[in-house]
Amino acid sequence: MSTETPAPELAAATAETAPNEVPGAKPDEPLGAPGLAALKSEREAKAAAEKRAAAAEARIKEFEDAQKSEAEKQAEALAEAQKQLAELTIAKTRAEVAAAKGVPADLINGSTQEELEASADALIAFKGAQEPQRLIVPSEGRSPDLALNGDGLEAALRKAVGAQ
């Protein structure tokens, strides 16, 4: 076997075309009716093949599950339950720390109580300590403009309804 280099014309033609392109074909040239029909049939065949592959994977999974022993099934269920317990424990701890520190729970992060408290402290240091919100009554210390049990209320209602 010899290790000859290809002719320069062939090398140039190979370099200009992509691996999936046909040499000499124009990329902007329309496919035409036969080309579109072939493309449509290929796409349908691909979709059918993907559907068959998904069904085969589902049957394989079903067969594997049927072959598992009861102990393996229980071990998987236990692992899933432990995972959920860990997630819920972290969420509960996050909510407790957020309530105790007075910061939003979604802004603190960590997986242990110490990490969550350190994150909350860092958030408080960044934002500054919050003072408790005071309730504000807008008309505090003033008499009401309209008495609720007097003739003024009745007159205002008559005026609003249009009755004299």
Phi, psi and omega in degrees: 000141179250156180251062180280149176273145180293161180299147182302327180293318180292321179295320179294319180294322180291321181291329183280336183259147177282163183300331182265357182269151176270130179298136178091349179276142178270129183292335182272357182288130181294154183287326184085174183296314180296322179294318179294321178295318179295318179297318179297316181294324178294319178295319178295319180295321179296316179298319179294320180294319178295322179295316179296321180295319179295320179294321179295318178297320179294320179292322178297316179298318179297318179295317179297320179294324180291331182278347181290147177280165180298325179295321179294319179297318179292325179295319177296317179296320178296317180297319179294318179295319178295323178296315179296321178298317179297318179296316181292325178295318178296317180297319179296314180297319179300316180294320179295315180294319180297319179292320181291322183270344179078034178237158178294137184294328183283353179264350178257149181219158182146170181243349176240166180297322180296317179295319179295318178294320178295321178294318178295318178297320178295321178294319178295319178296324179289315184275329186102153182294140179268136172267149183301141181287131179266142176279135183247126175257115187298325183254030183294130177087358179247156176277151181294149181290331184224123179289141183276351182234022184241186180290337180297321178294315180296321179293319180295322179292318179296319180296318181293324182277335180097010179267145180251000000 
